[in-house]
Amino acid sequence: MKAEHEQEIRAYLKSRFRGYRDDLSIHDSLESVVDSLGLFELVEFLEQRFNLRIPNEEFHPDKFSTIARIGEVIEQFQQN
């Protein structure tokens, strides 16, 4: 994952979700941080900020379960 992607993901999570902690590793679960509604908001943020289109059939909560997994989604769906 690109360092700037990690920084932007962390900044978004920190600004939006009260359960976010700065000491979370990129592999720690976000289950206690992002609820189901928050997941939709996170996907909307990712699509807008990183110029993504995440197809509905690719929308699985486990793809957004850690910062590392979110980074993989960005790399997979980012439009050049």
C-alpha positions as CSV (number, residue, x, y, z in Angstrom):
1,M,0.0,0.0,0.0
2,K,1.2,3.5,-0.8
3,A,2.1,5.5,2.3
4,E,-0.1,8.4,1.1
5,H,-3.1,6.1,0.8
6,E,-2.6,4.8,4.3
7,Q,-2.3,8.4,5.6
8,E,-5.5,9.5,3.9
9,I,-7.4,6.4,5.1
10,R,-6.3,7.0,8.6
11,A,-7.2,10.7,8.5
12,Y,-10.6,9.8,7.2
13,L,-11.2,7.1,9.8
14,K,-10.0,9.5,12.6
15,S,-12.2,12.3,11.5
16,R,-15.3,10.2,11.0
17,F,-15.3,7.3,13.5
18,R,-15.1,7.8,17.3
19,G,-13.7,4.3,17.8
20,Y,-10.6,4.9,15.7
21,R,-7.2,4.7,17.5
22,D,-3.9,6.0,16.2
23,D,-2.2,2.9,17.4
24,L,-4.1,0.5,15.1
25,S,-1.8,-1.4,12.8
26,I,-2.7,-1.7,9.1
27,H,-3.7,-5.4,9.9
28,D,-5.9,-4.7,13.0
29,S,-9.6,-5.3,12.5
30,L,-11.8,-2.2,11.9
31,E,-14.9,-4.1,13.1
32,S,-15.2,-2.1,16.3
33,V,-14.5,1.1,14.5
34,V,-16.7,1.1,11.3
35,D,-20.3,0.0,11.6
36,S,-22.5,-1.1,8.7
37,L,-23.7,2.4,7.8
38,G,-20.1,3.7,8.2
39,L,-19.0,1.0,5.7
40,F,-21.2,2.6,3.0
41,E,-19.8,6.0,3.9
42,L,-16.2,4.7,3.7
43,V,-16.8,3.2,0.3
44,E,-18.3,6.5,-0.9
45,F,-15.2,8.4,0.4
46,L,-12.9,5.9,-1.3
47,E,-14.7,6.2,-4.6
48,Q,-14.6,10.0,-4.6
49,R,-11.1,10.5,-3.1
50,F,-9.3,7.8,-5.2
51,N,-11.4,8.0,-8.3
52,L,-12.7,4.4,-7.9
53,R,-15.7,2.5,-9.1
54,I,-16.4,-0.5,-6.8
55,P,-19.0,-2.7,-8.5
56,N,-21.8,-3.9,-6.2
57,E,-20.8,-7.5,-6.8
58,E,-17.4,-6.7,-5.3
59,F,-18.8,-5.0,-2.2
60,H,-18.0,-7.4,0.6
61,P,-17.4,-6.1,4.2
62,D,-14.3,-8.3,4.5
63,K,-12.6,-6.3,1.8
64,F,-12.8,-3.3,4.1
65,S,-11.9,-5.1,7.4
66,T,-8.5,-3.6,7.8
67,I,-6.5,-0.6,6.6
68,A,-4.3,-3.0,4.6
69,R,-7.4,-4.6,2.9
70,I,-8.7,-1.1,2.1
71,G,-5.4,-0.3,0.4
72,E,-5.8,-3.5,-1.7
73,V,-9.2,-2.3,-2.8
74,I,-7.8,1.1,-3.8
75,E,-5.0,-0.6,-5.9
76,Q,-7.5,-3.1,-7.4
77,F,-10.1,-0.6,-8.5
78,Q,-8.2,2.7,-9.0
79,Q,-8.8,4.2,-12.5
80,N,-5.8,5.6,-14.2
